[in-house]
Amino acid sequence: MPEVNVKYMQEALVRDLIVALTDNYGNSLAEAMNIVYCSETFRMLKDERTHLYAHSPVYMFDCLEREMKYGKVYV
């Protein structure tokens, strides 16, 4: 898959995670961005070798919620 497509998919998932945090938890945009960008989930998503960019936003949000709850990413 072309790198530009991978980057687009990663960015779309990040956007979806931020929106999900604001919708489901009432976080402000700044809070949601901080949570996502400082998470291990984000680090793993940005690593193209994991292929997490190919998963659904619901799956990725579940990973982020588990990290927030348990302090560890479960993929």
All heavy atoms as a GROMACS GRO file, in nm:
protein
  616
    1MET      N    1   0.085  -0.117   0.000
    1MET     CA    2   0.000   0.000   0.000
    1MET      C    3   0.090   0.124   0.000
    1MET      O    4   0.187   0.129   0.075
    1MET     CB    5  -0.089  -0.002   0.124
    1MET     CG    6  -0.179   0.119   0.133
    1MET     SD    7  -0.294   0.116   0.272
    1MET     CE    8  -0.389  -0.029   0.238
    2PRO      N    9   0.057   0.222  -0.081
    2PRO     CA   10   0.138   0.344  -0.085
    2PRO      C   11   0.142   0.414   0.052
    2PRO      O   12   0.042   0.416   0.125
    2PRO     CB   13   0.068   0.432  -0.188
    2PRO     CG   14  -0.012   0.337  -0.271
    2PRO     CD   15  -0.050   0.224  -0.180
    3GLU      N   16   0.257   0.471   0.082
    3GLU     CA   17   0.276   0.536   0.212
    3GLU      C   18   0.174   0.648   0.236
    3GLU      O   19   0.126   0.667   0.348
    3GLU     CB   20   0.417   0.592   0.224
    3GLU     CG   21   0.446   0.650   0.359
    3GLU     CD   22   0.590   0.697   0.373
    3GLU    OE1   23   0.675   0.657   0.295
    3GLU    OE2   24   0.612   0.776   0.466
    4VAL      N   25   0.138   0.720   0.131
    4VAL     CA   26   0.042   0.828   0.146
    4VAL      C   27  -0.093   0.775   0.194
    4VAL      O   28  -0.162   0.839   0.273
    4VAL     CB   29   0.029   0.911   0.016
    4VAL    CG1   30  -0.036   0.831  -0.094
    4VAL    CG2   31  -0.046   1.039   0.042
    5ASN      N   32  -0.132   0.657   0.149
    5ASN     CA   33  -0.258   0.596   0.192
    5ASN      C   34  -0.251   0.555   0.340
    5ASN      O   35  -0.348   0.573   0.414
    5ASN     CB   36  -0.292   0.475   0.107
    5ASN     CG   37  -0.328   0.512  -0.034
    5ASN    OD1   38  -0.331   0.629  -0.070
    5ASN    ND2   39  -0.352   0.412  -0.117
    6VAL      N   40  -0.137   0.500   0.379
    6VAL     CA   41  -0.118   0.460   0.518
    6VAL      C   42  -0.127   0.582   0.609
    6VAL      O   43  -0.196   0.580   0.712
    6VAL     CB   44   0.016   0.386   0.537
    6VAL    CG1   45   0.047   0.365   0.684
    6VAL    CG2   46   0.016   0.254   0.462
    7LYS      N   47  -0.060   0.689   0.573
    7LYS     CA   48  -0.061   0.812   0.653
    7LYS      C   49  -0.204   0.867   0.664
    7LYS      O   50  -0.247   0.910   0.771
    7LYS     CB   51   0.030   0.919   0.593
    7LYS     CG   52   0.175   0.881   0.589
    7LYS     CD   53   0.233   0.873   0.727
    7LYS     CE   54   0.381   0.839   0.718
    7LYS     NZ   55   0.433   0.787   0.843
    8TYR      N   56  -0.277   0.864   0.555
    8TYR     CA   57  -0.416   0.913   0.557
    8TYR      C   58  -0.500   0.828   0.652
    8TYR      O   59  -0.579   0.882   0.731
    8TYR     CB   60  -0.476   0.911   0.416
    8TYR     CG   61  -0.620   0.952   0.415
    8TYR    CD1   62  -0.654   1.088   0.420
    8TYR    CD2   63  -0.722   0.858   0.414
    8TYR    CE1   64  -0.788   1.127   0.422
    8TYR    CE2   65  -0.855   0.897   0.416
    8TYR     CZ   66  -0.887   1.032   0.420
    8TYR     OH   67  -1.017   1.070   0.424
    9MET      N   68  -0.485   0.697   0.646
    9MET     CA   69  -0.563   0.608   0.732
    9MET      C   70  -0.528   0.630   0.879
    9MET      O   71  -0.616   0.629   0.966
    9MET     CB   72  -0.540   0.463   0.690
    9MET     CG   73  -0.598   0.431   0.553
    9MET     SD   74  -0.546   0.271   0.488
    9MET     CE   75  -0.639   0.161   0.594
   10GLN      N   76  -0.400   0.650   0.907
   10GLN     CA   77  -0.357   0.676   1.044
   10GLN      C   78  -0.419   0.807   1.096
   10GLN      O   79  -0.471   0.812   1.207
   10GLN     CB   80  -0.204   0.685   1.053
   10GLN     CG   81  -0.136   0.552   1.033
   10GLN     CD   82   0.014   0.566   1.016
   10GLN    OE1   83   0.063   0.665   0.962
   10GLN    NE2   84   0.088   0.466   1.062
   11GLU      N   85  -0.411   0.910   1.015
   11GLU     CA   86  -0.465   1.040   1.056
   11GLU      C   87  -0.616   1.035   1.074
   11GLU      O   88  -0.670   1.098   1.166
   11GLU     CB   89  -0.426   1.147   0.954
   11GLU     CG   90  -0.278   1.178   0.956
   11GLU     CD   91  -0.233   1.268   0.843
   11GLU    OE1   92  -0.319   1.322   0.769
   11GLU    OE2   93  -0.111   1.285   0.829
   12ALA      N   94  -0.684   0.959   0.989
   12ALA     CA   95  -0.830   0.945   1.002
   12ALA      C   96  -0.865   0.874   1.133
   12ALA      O   97  -0.961   0.912   1.201
   12ALA     CB   98  -0.887   0.870   0.883
   13LEU      N   99  -0.787   0.773   1.170
   13LEU     CA  100  -0.813   0.703   1.296
   13LEU      C  101  -0.787   0.792   1.416
   13LEU      O  102  -0.862   0.790   1.513
   13LEU     CB  103  -0.728   0.576   1.304
   13LEU     CG  104  -0.782   0.456   1.228
   13LEU    CD1  105  -0.679   0.345   1.223
   13LEU    CD2  106  -0.911   0.406   1.292
   14VAL      N  107  -0.682   0.872   1.410
   14VAL     CA  108  -0.653   0.965   1.518
   14VAL      C  109  -0.770   1.063   1.534
   14VAL      O  110  -0.816   1.088   1.646
   14VAL     CB  111  -0.520   1.039   1.495
   14VAL    CG1  112  -0.503   1.155   1.591
   14VAL    CG2  113  -0.403   0.943   1.507
   15ARG      N  114  -0.818   1.116   1.424
   15ARG     CA  115  -0.934   1.206   1.428
   15ARG      C  116  -1.053   1.137   1.492
   15ARG      O  117  -1.120   1.193   1.579
   15ARG     CB  118  -0.969   1.251   1.286
   15ARG     CG  119  -1.090   1.344   1.280
   15ARG     CD  120  -1.160   1.341   1.146
   15ARG     NE  121  -1.203   1.206   1.113
   15ARG     CZ  122  -1.192   1.152   0.992
   15ARG    NH1  123  -1.140   1.217   0.892
   15ARG    NH2  124  -1.234   1.028   0.972
   16ASP      N  125  -1.078   1.013   1.452
   16ASP     CA  126  -1.193   0.939   1.505
   16ASP      C  127  -1.178   0.913   1.655
   16ASP      O  128  -1.276   0.917   1.729
   16ASP     CB  129  -1.211   0.807   1.430
   16ASP     CG  130  -1.252   0.827   1.286
   16ASP    OD1  131  -1.301   0.937   1.251
   16ASP    OD2  132  -1.236   0.732   1.207
   17LEU      N  133  -1.057   0.886   1.701
   17LEU     CA  134  -1.034   0.864   1.844
   17LEU      C  135  -1.060   0.991   1.924
   17LEU      O  136  -1.122   0.987   2.030
   17LEU     CB  137  -0.890   0.816   1.869
   17LEU     CG  138  -0.855   0.677   1.819
   17LEU    CD1  139  -0.706   0.649   1.839
   17LEU    CD2  140  -0.939   0.571   1.889
   18ILE      N  141  -1.016   1.103   1.871
   18ILE     CA  142  -1.037   1.231   1.938
   18ILE      C  143  -1.187   1.263   1.946
   18ILE      O  144  -1.238   1.302   2.051
   18ILE     CB  145  -0.958   1.342   1.868
   18ILE    CG1  146  -0.809   1.321   1.890
   18ILE    CG2  147  -1.002   1.480   1.916
   18ILE    CD1  148  -0.719   1.406   1.803
   19VAL      N  149  -1.257   1.243   1.836
   19VAL     CA  150  -1.402   1.268   1.834
   19VAL      C  151  -1.473   1.174   1.931
   19VAL      O  152  -1.564   1.216   2.004
   19VAL     CB  153  -1.457   1.253   1.690
   19VAL    CG1  154  -1.609   1.250   1.690
   19VAL    CG2  155  -1.405   1.364   1.602
   20ALA      N  156  -1.433   1.048   1.934
   20ALA     CA  157  -1.497   0.953   2.025
   20ALA      C  158  -1.477   0.993   2.171
   20ALA      O  159  -1.569   0.978   2.252
   20ALA     CB  160  -1.442   0.812   2.000
   21LEU      N  161  -1.359   1.042   2.206
   21LEU     CA  162  -1.335   1.087   2.343
   21LEU      C  163  -1.424   1.206   2.378
   21LEU      O  164  -1.477   1.213   2.489
   21LEU     CB  165  -1.188   1.123   2.364
   21LEU     CG  166  -1.092   1.007   2.378
   21LEU    CD1  167  -0.948   1.056   2.380
   21LEU    CD2  168  -1.121   0.927   2.505
   22THR      N  169  -1.437   1.299   2.286
   22THR     CA  170  -1.522   1.416   2.315
   22THR      C  171  -1.669   1.376   2.324
   22THR      O  172  -1.740   1.426   2.412
   22THR     CB  173  -1.503   1.528   2.210
   22THR    OG1  174  -1.539   1.479   2.081
   22THR    CG2  175  -1.361   1.580   2.209
   23ASP      N  176  -1.712   1.285   2.239
   23ASP     CA  177  -1.853   1.242   2.238
   23ASP      C  178  -1.887   1.152   2.357
   23ASP      O  179  -1.991   1.169   2.420
   23ASP     CB  180  -1.886   1.168   2.109
   23ASP     CG  181  -1.891   1.258   1.987
   23ASP    OD1  182  -1.887   1.383   2.006
   23ASP    OD2  183  -1.896   1.205   1.875
   24ASN      N  184  -1.801   1.055   2.386
   24ASN     CA  185  -1.832   0.954   2.488
   24ASN      C  186  -1.796   0.996   2.629
   24ASN      O  187  -1.859   0.948   2.725
   24ASN     CB  188  -1.764   0.822   2.456
   24ASN     CG  189  -1.817   0.759   2.329
   24ASN    OD1  190  -1.935   0.767   2.302
   24ASN    ND2  191  -1.730   0.698   2.250
   25TYR      N  192  -1.694   1.077   2.645
   25TYR     CA  193  -1.648   1.114   2.779
   25TYR      C  194  -1.661   1.262   2.810
   25TYR      O  195  -1.631   1.304   2.920
   25TYR     CB  196  -1.502   1.070   2.799
   25TYR     CG  197  -1.486   0.921   2.805
   25TYR    CD1  198  -1.440   0.850   2.695
   25TYR    CD2  199  -1.520   0.850   2.920
   25TYR    CE1  200  -1.426   0.712   2.700
   25TYR    CE2  201  -1.506   0.712   2.926
   25TYR     CZ  202  -1.459   0.644   2.816
   25TYR     OH  203  -1.446   0.508   2.821
   26GLY      N  204  -1.701   1.340   2.711
   26GLY     CA  205  -1.718   1.482   2.734
   26GLY      C  206  -1.588   1.560   2.747
   26GLY      O  207  -1.588   1.671   2.798
   27ASN      N  208  -1.478   1.500   2.702
   27ASN     CA  209  -1.350   1.570   2.706
   27ASN      C  210  -1.354   1.690   2.612
   27ASN      O  211  -1.420   1.685   2.509
   27ASN     CB  212  -1.235   1.478   2.662
   27ASN     CG  213  -1.212   1.364   2.757
   27ASN    OD1  214  -1.260   1.255   2.733
   27ASN    ND2  215  -1.139   1.388   2.863
   28SER      N  216  -1.281   1.794   2.649
   28SER     CA  217  -1.264   1.905   2.556
   28SER      C  218  -1.175   1.857   2.442
   28SER      O  219  -1.108   1.752   2.454
   28SER     CB  220  -1.199   2.025   2.625
   28SER     OG  221  -1.064   1.997   2.656
   29LEU      N  222  -1.172   1.932   2.335
   29LEU     CA  223  -1.087   1.896   2.222
   29LEU      C  224  -0.942   1.888   2.265
   29LEU      O  225  -0.871   1.792   2.230
   29LEU     CB  226  -1.105   1.997   2.109
   29LEU     CG  227  -1.027   1.971   1.981
   29LEU    CD1  228  -1.061   1.835   1.922
   29LEU    CD2  229  -1.054   2.080   1.880
   30ALA      N  230  -0.896   1.984   2.343
   30ALA     CA  231  -0.757   1.985   2.389
   30ALA      C  232  -0.726   1.864   2.477
   30ALA      O  233  -0.621   1.801   2.463
   30ALA     CB  234  -0.726   2.114   2.463
   31GLU      N  235  -0.819   1.830   2.567
   31GLU     CA  236  -0.799   1.714   2.654
   31GLU      C  237  -0.794   1.586   2.572
   31GLU      O  238  -0.706   1.500   2.594
   31GLU     CB  239  -0.913   1.702   2.755
   31GLU     CG  240  -0.915   1.808   2.861
   31GLU     CD  241  -1.043   1.805   2.943
   31GLU    OE1  242  -1.149   1.761   2.893
   31GLU    OE2  243  -1.035   1.848   3.058
   32ALA      N  244  -0.886   1.572   2.478
   32ALA     CA  245  -0.891   1.452   2.395
   32ALA      C  246  -0.764   1.438   2.311
   32ALA      O  247  -0.709   1.328   2.300
   32ALA     CB  248  -1.014   1.455   2.306
   33MET      N  249  -0.717   1.547   2.256
   33MET     CA  250  -0.594   1.543   2.177
   33MET      C  251  -0.476   1.503   2.264
   33MET      O  252  -0.393   1.421   2.224
   33MET     CB  253  -0.569   1.678   2.110
   33MET     CG  254  -0.667   1.710   2.000
   33MET     SD  255  -0.648   1.875   1.933
   33MET     CE  256  -0.495   1.857   1.845
   34ASN      N  257  -0.471   1.556   2.385
   34ASN     CA  258  -0.362   1.522   2.476
   34ASN      C  259  -0.364   1.373   2.512
   34ASN      O  260  -0.260   1.307   2.512
   34ASN     CB  261  -0.370   1.607   2.603
   34ASN     CG  262  -0.251   1.590   2.691
   34ASN    OD1  263  -0.137   1.603   2.647
   34ASN    ND2  264  -0.275   1.559   2.817
   35ILE      N  265  -0.483   1.322   2.540
   35ILE     CA  266  -0.496   1.180   2.573
   35ILE      C  267  -0.447   1.093   2.457
   35ILE      O  268  -0.368   1.000   2.476
   35ILE     CB  269  -0.642   1.145   2.609
   35ILE    CG1  270  -0.680   1.209   2.743
   35ILE    CG2  271  -0.664   0.993   2.613
   35ILE    CD1  272  -0.829   1.206   2.774
   36VAL      N  273  -0.495   1.123   2.337
   36VAL     CA  274  -0.459   1.041   2.220
   36VAL      C  275  -0.310   1.052   2.190
   36VAL      O  276  -0.241   0.950   2.179
   36VAL     CB  277  -0.544   1.079   2.097
   36VAL    CG1  278  -0.492   1.010   1.972
   36VAL    CG2  279  -0.689   1.044   2.120
   37TYR      N  280  -0.260   1.174   2.177
   37TYR     CA  281  -0.121   1.192   2.134
   37TYR      C  282  -0.019   1.146   2.238
   37TYR      O  283   0.096   1.119   2.202
   37TYR     CB  284  -0.095   1.337   2.094
   37TYR     CG  285  -0.160   1.374   1.963
   37TYR    CD1  286  -0.252   1.478   1.955
   37TYR    CD2  287  -0.130   1.305   1.846
   37TYR    CE1  288  -0.313   1.512   1.835
   37TYR    CE2  289  -0.190   1.338   1.725
   37TYR     CZ  290  -0.280   1.441   1.721
   37TYR     OH  291  -0.340   1.473   1.602
   38CYS      N  292  -0.059   1.133   2.363
   38CYS     CA  293   0.032   1.086   2.468
   38CYS      C  294   0.014   0.937   2.498
   38CYS      O  295   0.078   0.883   2.588
   38CYS     CB  296   0.013   1.167   2.596
   38CYS     SG  297   0.063   1.339   2.580
   39SER      N  298  -0.070   0.870   2.423
   39SER     CA  299  -0.101   0.730   2.452
   39SER      C  300  -0.007   0.633   2.380
   39SER      O  301   0.052   0.663   2.277
   39SER     CB  302  -0.246   0.698   2.410
   39SER     OG  303  -0.259   0.697   2.269
   40GLU      N  304   0.002   0.516   2.439
   40GLU     CA  305   0.076   0.406   2.376
   40GLU      C  306  -0.001   0.358   2.252
   40GLU      O  307   0.060   0.316   2.154
   40GLU     CB  308   0.093   0.292   2.477
   40GLU     CG  309   0.173   0.176   2.427
   40GLU     CD  310   0.321   0.207   2.409
   40GLU    OE1  311   0.369   0.310   2.458
   40GLU    OE2  312   0.389   0.126   2.343
   41THR      N  313  -0.132   0.369   2.257
   41THR     CA  314  -0.214   0.333   2.141
   41THR      C  315  -0.173   0.415   2.020
   41THR      O  316  -0.158   0.362   1.910
   41THR     CB  317  -0.364   0.354   2.173
   41THR    OG1  318  -0.400   0.274   2.287
   41THR    CG2  319  -0.451   0.316   2.056
   42PHE      N  320  -0.155   0.544   2.040
   42PHE     CA  321  -0.111   0.632   1.930
   42PHE      C  322   0.027   0.591   1.879
   42PHE      O  323   0.049   0.583   1.758
   42PHE     CB  324  -0.108   0.778   1.978
   42PHE     CG  325  -0.053   0.873   1.877
   42PHE    CD1  326  -0.127   0.911   1.766
   42PHE    CD2  327   0.076   0.925   1.891
   42PHE    CE1  328  -0.075   0.999   1.671
   42PHE    CE2  329   0.128   1.013   1.798
   42PHE     CZ  330   0.053   1.050   1.688
   43ARG      N  331   0.118   0.564   1.971
   43ARG     CA  332   0.253   0.524   1.931
   43ARG      C  333   0.248   0.397   1.845
   43ARG      O  334   0.312   0.388   1.741
   43ARG     CB  335   0.342   0.501   2.052
   43ARG     CG  336   0.489   0.478   2.013
   43ARG     CD  337   0.573   0.426   2.127
   43ARG     NE  338   0.535   0.292   2.171
   43ARG     CZ  339   0.558   0.179   2.104
   43ARG    NH1  340   0.619   0.181   1.988
   43ARG    NH2  341   0.522   0.062   2.153
   44MET      N  342   0.166   0.302   1.887
   44MET     CA  343   0.155   0.177   1.811
   44MET      C  344   0.085   0.199   1.677
   44MET      O  345   0.122   0.138   1.577
   44MET     CB  346   0.081   0.072   1.894
   44MET     CG  347   0.160   0.026   2.014
   44MET     SD  348   0.070  -0.090   2.117
   44MET     CE  349   0.064  -0.232   2.010
   45LEU      N  350  -0.015   0.286   1.674
   45LEU     CA  351  -0.085   0.318   1.550
   45LEU      C  352   0.009   0.380   1.448
   45LEU      O  353   0.001   0.350   1.329
   45LEU     CB  354  -0.202   0.411   1.579
   45LEU     CG  355  -0.280   0.465   1.460
   45LEU    CD1  356  -0.343   0.351   1.380
   45LEU    CD2  357  -0.385   0.563   1.506
   46LYS      N  358   0.098   0.467   1.493
   46LYS     CA  359   0.190   0.535   1.402
   46LYS      C  360   0.302   0.443   1.352
   46LYS      O  361   0.368   0.474   1.254
   46LYS     CB  362   0.252   0.657   1.471
   46LYS     CG  363   0.151   0.766   1.505
   46LYS     CD  364   0.074   0.814   1.384
   46LYS     CE  365   0.157   0.912   1.306
   46LYS     NZ  366   0.085   0.972   1.194
   47ASP      N  367   0.322   0.330   1.418
   47ASP     CA  368   0.422   0.233   1.374
   47ASP      C  369   0.359   0.148   1.264
   47ASP      O  370   0.273   0.064   1.290
   47ASP     CB  371   0.464   0.145   1.491
   47ASP     CG  372   0.574   0.046   1.455
   47ASP    OD1  373   0.606   0.029   1.335
   47ASP    OD2  374   0.627  -0.016   1.548
   48GLU      N  375   0.401   0.171   1.141
   48GLU     CA  376   0.340   0.103   1.026
   48GLU      C  377   0.354  -0.049   1.032
   48GLU      O  378   0.275  -0.121   0.972
   48GLU     CB  379   0.398   0.157   0.896
   48GLU     CG  380   0.361   0.300   0.870
   48GLU     CD  381   0.419   0.356   0.740
   48GLU    OE1  382   0.451   0.275   0.650
   48GLU    OE2  383   0.432   0.478   0.733
   49ARG      N  384   0.452  -0.097   1.106
   49ARG     CA  385   0.473  -0.242   1.114
   49ARG      C  386   0.359  -0.313   1.188
   49ARG      O  387   0.339  -0.433   1.168
   49ARG     CB  388   0.606  -0.273   1.182
   49ARG     CG  389   0.726  -0.223   1.104
   49ARG     CD  390   0.853  -0.237   1.181
   49ARG     NE  391   0.843  -0.152   1.301
   49ARG     CZ  392   0.932  -0.151   1.398
   49ARG    NH1  393   1.038  -0.227   1.393
   49ARG    NH2  394   0.916  -0.071   1.502
   50THR      N  395   0.284  -0.241   1.272
   50THR     CA  396   0.174  -0.303   1.346
   50THR      C  397   0.050  -0.323   1.261
   50THR      O  398  -0.036  -0.403   1.296
   50THR     CB  399   0.134  -0.218   1.468
   50THR    OG1  400   0.079  -0.093   1.422
   50THR    CG2  401   0.251  -0.194   1.562
   51HIS      N  402   0.038  -0.247   1.154
   51HIS     CA  403  -0.078  -0.250   1.064
   51HIS      C  404  -0.209  -0.216   1.136
   51HIS      O  405  -0.317  -0.254   1.091
   51HIS     CB  406  -0.092  -0.386   0.994
   51HIS     CG  407   0.023  -0.416   0.904
   51HIS    ND1  408   0.031  -0.369   0.775
   51HIS    CD2  409   0.137  -0.486   0.924
   51HIS    CE1  410   0.143  -0.410   0.720
   51HIS    NE2  411   0.211  -0.479   0.809
   52LEU      N  412  -0.200  -0.143   1.248
   52LEU     CA  413  -0.321  -0.103   1.319
   52LEU      C  414  -0.403  -0.004   1.240
   52LEU      O  415  -0.524   0.009   1.262
   52LEU     CB  416  -0.286  -0.045   1.457
   52LEU     CG  417  -0.238  -0.146   1.560
   52LEU    CD1  418  -0.198  -0.076   1.689
   52LEU    CD2  419  -0.346  -0.249   1.588
   53TYR      N  420  -0.342   0.065   1.146
   53TYR     CA  421  -0.414   0.161   1.062
   53TYR      C  422  -0.524   0.094   0.981
   53TYR      O  423  -0.616   0.159   0.935
   53TYR     CB  424  -0.319   0.236   0.968
   53TYR     CG  425  -0.240   0.145   0.879
   53TYR    CD1  426  -0.292   0.098   0.760
   53TYR    CD2  427  -0.111   0.107   0.913
   53TYR    CE1  428  -0.220   0.014   0.677
   53TYR    CE2  429  -0.037   0.023   0.831
   53TYR     CZ  430  -0.092  -0.024   0.714
   53TYR     OH  431  -0.020  -0.107   0.633
   54ALA      N  432  -0.516  -0.038   0.966
   54ALA     CA  433  -0.614  -0.112   0.887
   54ALA      C  434  -0.736  -0.155   0.970
   54ALA      O  435  -0.831  -0.210   0.915
   54ALA     CB  436  -0.549  -0.235   0.825
   55HIS      N  437  -0.734  -0.128   1.100
   55HIS     CA  438  -0.846  -0.166   1.187
   55HIS      C  439  -0.952  -0.057   1.190
   55HIS      O  440  -0.928   0.057   1.153
   55HIS     CB  441  -0.795  -0.196   1.328
   55HIS     CG  442  -0.715  -0.322   1.336
   55HIS    ND1  443  -0.772  -0.446   1.338
   55HIS    CD2  444  -0.582  -0.342   1.339
   55HIS    CE1  445  -0.678  -0.538   1.343
   55HIS    NE2  446  -0.561  -0.476   1.344
   56SER      N  447  -1.066  -0.093   1.241
   56SER     CA  448  -1.178   0.000   1.246
   56SER      C  449  -1.159   0.101   1.360
   56SER      O  450  -1.089   0.073   1.458
   56SER     CB  451  -1.309  -0.075   1.269
   56SER     OG  452  -1.317  -0.120   1.403
   57PRO      N  453  -1.224   0.217   1.349
   57PRO     CA  454  -1.219   0.314   1.458
   57PRO      C  455  -1.274   0.258   1.589
   57PRO      O  456  -1.223   0.290   1.697
   57PRO     CB  457  -1.306   0.429   1.408
   57PRO     CG  458  -1.305   0.416   1.260
   57PRO     CD  459  -1.295   0.269   1.232
   58VAL      N  460  -1.374   0.173   1.581
   58VAL     CA  461  -1.433   0.113   1.702
   58VAL      C  462  -1.330   0.026   1.772
   58VAL      O  463  -1.314   0.031   1.895
   58VAL     CB  464  -1.560   0.032   1.667
   58VAL    CG1  465  -1.611  -0.044   1.788
   58VAL    CG2  466  -1.668   0.123   1.612
   59TYR      N  467  -1.258  -0.054   1.696
   59TYR     CA  468  -1.153  -0.139   1.753
   59TYR      C  469  -1.044  -0.054   1.818
   59TYR      O  470  -1.000  -0.082   1.930
   59TYR     CB  471  -1.093  -0.229   1.645
   59TYR     CG  472  -0.978  -0.313   1.695
   59TYR    CD1  473  -1.001  -0.429   1.768
   59TYR    CD2  474  -0.846  -0.275   1.671
   59TYR    CE1  475  -0.896  -0.506   1.814
   59TYR    CE2  476  -0.740  -0.350   1.718
   59TYR     CZ  477  -0.765  -0.466   1.789
   59TYR     OH  478  -0.661  -0.541   1.837
   60MET      N  479  -1.000   0.050   1.748
   60MET     CA  480  -0.894   0.135   1.801
   60MET      C  481  -0.940   0.210   1.926
   60MET      O  482  -0.863   0.228   2.020
   60MET     CB  483  -0.845   0.233   1.694
   60MET     CG  484  -0.771   0.166   1.579
   60MET     SD  485  -0.635   0.058   1.629
   60MET     CE  486  -0.534   0.167   1.725
   61PHE      N  487  -1.067   0.252   1.929
   61PHE     CA  488  -1.118   0.320   2.047
   61PHE      C  489  -1.124   0.223   2.164
   61PHE      O  490  -1.095   0.261   2.279
   61PHE     CB  491  -1.255   0.383   2.020
   61PHE     CG  492  -1.303   0.467   2.133
   61PHE    CD1  493  -1.233   0.580   2.173
   61PHE    CD2  494  -1.418   0.434   2.202
   61PHE    CE1  495  -1.277   0.660   2.278
   61PHE    CE2  496  -1.463   0.513   2.307
   61PHE     CZ  497  -1.392   0.625   2.345
   62ASP      N  498  -1.158   0.098   2.138
   62ASP     CA  499  -1.158  -0.003   2.243
   62ASP      C  500  -1.017  -0.020   2.299
   62ASP      O  501  -0.999  -0.030   2.421
   62ASP     CB  502  -1.212  -0.136   2.190
   62ASP     CG  503  -1.219  -0.242   2.297
   62ASP    OD1  504  -1.289  -0.220   2.398
   62ASP    OD2  505  -1.154  -0.348   2.281
   63CYS      N  506  -0.918  -0.022   2.212
   63CYS     CA  507  -0.778  -0.031   2.258
   63CYS      C  508  -0.742   0.088   2.346
   63CYS      O  509  -0.678   0.072   2.451
   63CYS     CB  510  -0.682  -0.036   2.138
   63CYS     SG  511  -0.692  -0.187   2.041
   64LEU      N  512  -0.782   0.208   2.304
   64LEU     CA  513  -0.752   0.328   2.382
   64LEU      C  514  -0.824   0.326   2.516
   64LEU      O  515  -0.765   0.360   2.620
   64LEU     CB  516  -0.791   0.453   2.302
   64LEU     CG  517  -0.761   0.586   2.370
   64LEU    CD1  518  -0.611   0.603   2.394
   64LEU    CD2  519  -0.814   0.701   2.285
   65GLU      N  520  -0.949   0.283   2.518
   65GLU     CA  521  -1.023   0.275   2.644
   65GLU      C  522  -0.959   0.177   2.740
   65GLU      O  523  -0.948   0.205   2.860
   65GLU     CB  524  -1.168   0.233   2.618
   65GLU     CG  525  -1.256   0.342   2.566
   65GLU     CD  526  -1.400   0.297   2.555
   65GLU    OE1  527  -1.427   0.189   2.496
   65GLU    OE2  528  -1.486   0.370   2.605
   66ARG      N  529  -0.915   0.065   2.689
   66ARG     CA  530  -0.848  -0.033   2.774
   66ARG      C  531  -0.717   0.023   2.828
   66ARG      O  532  -0.683  -0.001   2.944
   66ARG     CB  533  -0.822  -0.163   2.698
   66ARG     CG  534  -0.947  -0.242   2.671
   66ARG     CD  535  -0.917  -0.361   2.584
   66ARG     NE  536  -1.038  -0.430   2.549
   66ARG     CZ  537  -1.052  -0.562   2.559
   66ARG    NH1  538  -0.952  -0.637   2.602
   66ARG    NH2  539  -1.165  -0.617   2.524
   67GLU      N  540  -0.644   0.095   2.745
   67GLU     CA  541  -0.521   0.158   2.792
   67GLU      C  542  -0.553   0.259   2.903
   67GLU      O  543  -0.483   0.265   3.004
   67GLU     CB  544  -0.448   0.227   2.678
   67GLU     CG  545  -0.321   0.296   2.724
   67GLU     CD  546  -0.249   0.369   2.614
   67GLU    OE1  547  -0.293   0.368   2.497
   67GLU    OE2  548  -0.145   0.431   2.646
   68MET      N  549  -0.657   0.336   2.884
   68MET     CA  550  -0.696   0.435   2.985
   68MET      C  551  -0.738   0.367   3.115
   68MET      O  552  -0.707   0.416   3.224
   68MET     CB  553  -0.809   0.522   2.932
   68MET     CG  554  -0.768   0.616   2.820
   68MET     SD  555  -0.904   0.695   2.730
   68MET     CE  556  -1.010   0.753   2.859
   69LYS      N  557  -0.805   0.255   3.103
   69LYS     CA  558  -0.857   0.185   3.222
   69LYS      C  559  -0.749   0.103   3.292
   69LYS      O  560  -0.740   0.105   3.415
   69LYS     CB  561  -0.973   0.094   3.180
   69LYS     CG  562  -1.040   0.025   3.296
   69LYS     CD  563  -1.164  -0.051   3.252
   69LYS     CE  564  -1.232  -0.114   3.370
   69LYS     NZ  565  -1.355  -0.185   3.330
   70TYR      N  566  -0.669   0.031   3.214
   70TYR     CA  567  -0.572  -0.063   3.272
   70TYR      C  568  -0.427  -0.017   3.264
   70TYR      O  569  -0.339  -0.082   3.319
   70TYR     CB  570  -0.584  -0.200   3.205
   70TYR     CG  571  -0.722  -0.259   3.217
   70TYR    CD1  572  -0.803  -0.275   3.106
   70TYR    CD2  573  -0.773  -0.299   3.340
   70TYR    CE1  574  -0.931  -0.330   3.117
   70TYR    CE2  575  -0.900  -0.354   3.352
   70TYR     CZ  576  -0.978  -0.369   3.240
   70TYR     OH  577  -1.103  -0.423   3.252
   71GLY      N  578  -0.402   0.091   3.189
   71GLY     CA  579  -0.266   0.141   3.176
   71GLY      C  580  -0.180   0.062   3.080
   71GLY      O  581  -0.058   0.076   3.079
   72LYS      N  582  -0.245  -0.022   3.000
   72LYS     CA  583  -0.172  -0.107   2.906
   72LYS      C  584  -0.257  -0.125   2.781
   72LYS      O  585  -0.379  -0.132   2.790
   72LYS     CB  586  -0.144  -0.242   2.971
   72LYS     CG  587  -0.065  -0.338   2.887
   72LYS     CD  588  -0.036  -0.466   2.964
   72LYS     CE  589   0.040  -0.562   2.875
   72LYS     NZ  590   0.061  -0.691   2.939
   73VAL      N  591  -0.192  -0.134   2.667
   73VAL     CA  592  -0.263  -0.155   2.540
   73VAL      C  593  -0.286  -0.304   2.520
   73VAL      O  594  -0.193  -0.384   2.533
   73VAL     CB  595  -0.185  -0.098   2.421
   73VAL    CG1  596  -0.258  -0.123   2.290
   73VAL    CG2  597  -0.160   0.050   2.440
   74TYR      N  598  -0.408  -0.339   2.489
   74TYR     CA  599  -0.443  -0.477   2.455
   74TYR      C  600  -0.490  -0.479   2.310
   74TYR      O  601  -0.597  -0.429   2.280
   74TYR     CB  602  -0.555  -0.529   2.546
   74TYR     CG  603  -0.514  -0.537   2.691
   74TYR    CD1  604  -0.534  -0.430   2.778
   74TYR    CD2  605  -0.454  -0.651   2.740
   74TYR    CE1  606  -0.495  -0.438   2.910
   74TYR    CE2  607  -0.416  -0.660   2.874
   74TYR     CZ  608  -0.437  -0.553   2.957
   74TYR     OH  609  -0.399  -0.560   3.088
   75VAL      N  610  -0.408  -0.534   2.221
   75VAL     CA  611  -0.446  -0.542   2.080
   75VAL      C  612  -0.465  -0.684   2.037
   75VAL      O  613  -0.422  -0.776   2.098
   75VAL     CB  614  -0.343  -0.474   1.987
   75VAL    CG1  615  -0.348  -0.325   2.006
   75VAL    CG2  616  -0.207  -0.528   2.006
   0.00000   0.00000   0.00000
